[in-house]
Amino acid sequence: MLCIVAYDIVNDGTRTQIANELENWGSRVQYSVFECDLTERRTKELSRRLARYLAAGDSIRIYRLCEACRERTITHGGKPVTVDKKFYQV
């Protein structure tokens, strides 16, 4: 399942840690947005790992998109929508 992870983190160090963690799970498509191709189990694991970084005022959102939604995604510029599952091995 395609998951979009978006975050708004106040602290620069924490933001860097979250970005580093997410690079192990998917592709950065915008400054604070990653696309990850994950199973249900792996999505829960990623959510658990990211939650440990959160402080007051921080926000992380994980949007789970079905295959039909992936196919209907519209992009302008940047990378194409993530499809390479073999990349995401943590």
Secondary structure as the mmCIF struct_conf table of DSSP 4:
data_model
#
loop_
_struct_conf.conf_type_id
_struct_conf.id
_struct_conf.beg_label_comp_id
_struct_conf.beg_label_asym_id
_struct_conf.beg_label_seq_id
_struct_conf.end_label_comp_id
_struct_conf.end_label_asym_id
_struct_conf.end_label_seq_id
STRN STRN1 LEU A 2 ASP A 8
BEND BEND1 VAL A 10 ASN A 11
HELX_RH_AL_P HELX_RH_AL_P1 ASP A 12 GLU A 23
TURN_TY1_P TURN_TY1_P1 ASN A 24 TRP A 25
BEND BEND2 GLY A 26 GLY A 26
STRN STRN2 SER A 27 GLN A 30
TURN_TY1_P TURN_TY1_P2 TYR A 31 SER A 32
STRN STRN3 VAL A 33 ASP A 37
HELX_RH_AL_P HELX_RH_AL_P2 GLU A 40 ALA A 51
TURN_TY1_P TURN_TY1_P3 ARG A 52 TYR A 53
TURN_TY1_P TURN_TY1_P4 ALA A 56 GLY A 57
STRN STRN4 SER A 59 LEU A 65
HELX_RH_AL_P HELX_RH_AL_P3 GLU A 67 GLU A 71
TURN_TY1_P TURN_TY1_P5 ARG A 72 ARG A 72
BEND BEND3 GLY A 77 GLY A 78
HELX_LH_PP_P HELX_LH_PP_P1 LYS A 79 THR A 82
HELX_RH_3T_P HELX_RH_3T_P1 LYS A 85 PHE A 87
#
